[in-house]
Amino acid sequence: MTRPKHLFVFALATTLLAGATARADVIKWDYSWTMSPVSGVVHADAPGKGKVVFDLENPGTGANNSDIGAANLRTVSRAAEAKPDKLKTGGFYTLTLTLTDKASGLSGSVTFAGKLSGTFSALSANVENLFIGPTFKPLDLGGNHYKITVGPYSPPGPPSSDNQGSIGAHVAVASLGIRDVPEPSTLVLACFGGTGLFGVSLRQLRRRLMPV
């Protein structure tokens, strides 16, 4: 009579572990960036004629937790070193990330704001960046919880160099259902423990019913 019971426990354990494997599947997503100004150009303060150009990294595909690129930055200027282009009153921009959960096909967007400041000329660049407002934003798509963090920032070099700056981001994702489900090993141990207690109780009941 013990063999069917063992087979039942084995089948149940296999099912639970299979479910755990399914929940651990790779979560895939697509992404794209847009920005303001729409032209992708942040102009120097007047009367300067220089600019910082944002080259957005589009489109892209990711999976699970991953670092991604938002944009490469390059300076454009003919200003003399004695009168460099300046970013003081201007330099504002926004970056919007649109994520698409590949399993569900659902999409959502988050927007981050920033401001460039400093100076740059034909031969030099000292461009700093400040993110304005929250640098972390959540997004729920198709049963998955995404956490997007903007940054880091790397400054661009002068127009005469090949040193491009960059702005990146980090995407972390987890299934919304995992947090409420016990660990598979815990469920399996509980099944074995429950089966053992059932067997002990059954043997005790038989002893009580047997004639003395």
C-alpha positions in Angstrom: 0.0 0.0 0.0 3.0 2.4 0.3 4.0 2.4 -3.3 1.0 4.4 -4.6 1.5 6.9 -1.8 5.1 7.4 -2.8 4.2 7.7 -6.4 1.6 10.4 -5.6 4.2 12.4 -3.6 6.7 12.1 -6.4 4.2 13.3 -9.0 3.2 16.3 -6.8 6.8 17.3 -6.2 7.6 17.1 -9.9 4.6 19.3 -10.7 5.6 21.9 -8.2 9.2 22.0 -9.4 8.0 22.3 -13.0 5.9 25.3 -12.0 8.9 26.9 -10.4 10.9 26.4 -13.6 8.1 28.1 -15.6 8.1 31.1 -13.2 11.9 31.4 -13.6 11.6 31.7 -17.4 13.4 34.6 -19.1 11.4 37.9 -19.2 12.0 39.6 -22.6 11.3 43.2 -23.4 11.8 45.7 -26.2 12.6 49.4 -25.7 12.9 52.7 -27.5 13.8 56.3 -26.5 12.4 59.7 -27.5 13.4 63.1 -26.2 12.6 66.7 -25.9 13.8 68.8 -27.8 12.5 66.5 -30.5 15.4 67.5 -32.7 17.8 65.9 -30.2 19.8 69.1 -30.0 20.4 71.1 -26.9 21.6 74.6 -28.0 24.1 76.8 -26.1 22.8 80.0 -24.5 22.6 83.0 -26.9 24.6 84.4 -28.4 26.5 81.2 -28.6 26.0 79.0 -31.6 27.3 75.6 -30.3 25.2 72.7 -29.4 25.2 69.3 -27.7 23.7 66.5 -29.9 21.9 63.5 -28.5 22.1 60.4 -30.6 19.4 58.1 -29.2 20.1 54.3 -29.1 17.1 52.9 -30.8 15.6 50.4 -31.0 16.7 47.8 -28.5 15.9 44.4 -27.0 16.6 43.3 -23.4 15.9 40.4 -21.0 15.6 40.1 -17.2 17.8 42.7 -15.4 20.0 44.7 -17.8 21.9 48.0 -18.3 20.9 49.8 -21.5 22.0 52.9 -23.4 19.8 55.9 -23.7 21.9 58.3 -25.8 25.4 59.2 -26.9 26.3 62.9 -26.6 28.7 65.0 -28.7 29.6 68.7 -28.7 29.5 70.9 -31.8 31.3 74.3 -31.5 33.5 76.7 -33.3 33.8 79.0 -30.4 37.3 80.3 -29.4 38.7 79.2 -26.1 38.5 82.8 -24.8 34.7 82.9 -25.5 33.4 79.4 -25.2 29.7 78.4 -25.7 27.9 78.3 -22.4 25.0 76.2 -20.9 23.8 78.2 -18.0 20.2 79.4 -18.4 19.3 76.7 -20.9 20.4 73.1 -21.3 17.1 71.4 -20.3 15.9 68.1 -21.8 13.7 65.1 -21.2 14.3 61.4 -22.1 11.3 59.1 -22.4 11.7 55.3 -22.3 9.0 53.1 -23.8 9.1 49.5 -22.7 7.2 46.7 -24.4 6.7 43.4 -22.5 7.1 40.8 -25.2 5.0 38.1 -23.7 1.9 40.2 -23.2 2.6 42.8 -25.9 1.7 45.6 -23.4 3.7 48.9 -23.5 4.3 51.7 -21.1 6.5 54.8 -20.8 8.4 56.7 -18.2 10.1 60.1 -18.5 13.2 61.5 -16.9 14.3 65.2 -16.9 17.7 66.7 -16.9 19.8 69.8 -17.4 23.2 70.2 -19.0 25.5 73.0 -17.7 29.1 74.2 -18.3 31.1 75.4 -21.2 32.5 74.0 -24.5 34.5 75.3 -27.4 36.2 74.1 -30.5 39.1 72.7 -28.4 37.6 72.0 -25.0 34.5 70.7 -23.2 33.3 70.8 -19.6 29.7 69.7 -19.7 28.0 68.6 -16.6 24.6 66.9 -16.1 22.0 67.1 -13.4 18.9 64.8 -13.4 15.9 66.8 -12.2 13.3 64.9 -10.1 13.1 61.2 -9.5 15.8 59.0 -11.2 13.8 55.8 -10.4 10.4 55.0 -11.8 8.3 51.7 -11.7 6.2 50.3 -14.5 3.8 47.2 -14.4 3.3 45.4 -17.7 1.6 42.1 -18.4 2.1 40.6 -14.9 5.7 41.9 -14.6 7.0 44.7 -12.4 9.7 46.8 -14.1 12.0 49.2 -12.2 13.8 51.8 -14.4 16.7 53.9 -13.1 18.3 56.6 -15.3 22.1 57.0 -15.2 25.0 57.0 -15.2 26.1 60.1 -17.2 29.5 60.3 -18.9 30.5 63.8 -20.3 31.3 64.4 -23.9 34.7 65.5 -25.1 35.5 68.5 -27.3 34.4 68.5 -31.0 37.9 67.7 -32.1 38.0 64.4 -30.1 36.3 61.0 -30.6 35.2 61.0 -27.0 31.5 60.8 -27.0 29.5 61.2 -23.8 26.6 59.0 -22.8 23.5 58.6 -20.7 22.5 55.1 -19.7 19.8 53.4 -17.7 19.1 50.2 -15.7 16.1 48.0 -16.1 15.2 45.5 -13.4 12.2 43.2 -13.8 10.4 40.5 -11.8 7.1 38.6 -12.1 4.4 40.1 -9.9 3.2 36.5 -8.9 6.5 35.3 -7.5 6.3 37.3 -4.3 3.1 35.6 -3.1 4.1 32.0 -3.9 6.1 29.9 -1.4 9.4 28.4 -2.4 9.1 25.1 -4.3 11.4 23.3 -1.8 9.1 24.4 1.0 6.1 23.1 -0.7 7.7 19.7 -1.4 8.9 19.3 2.1 5.5 20.1 3.4 4.0 17.4 1.2 6.5 14.8 2.5 5.9 15.9 6.0 2.1 15.8 5.6 2.3 12.3 4.1 4.4 11.1 7.0 2.0 12.5 9.6 -0.9 10.9 7.8 0.9 7.5 7.9 1.6 7.8 11.6 -2.0 8.7 12.4 -3.3 5.8 10.3 -1.1 3.2 12.1 -2.2 4.6 15.5 -5.8 4.2 14.5 -5.3 0.6 13.4 -3.7 -0.3 16.8 -6.7 1.1 18.6 -9.2 -0.8 16.5 -7.4 -4.2 16.7 -8.8 -6.6 19.4 -6.5 -7.2 22.4 
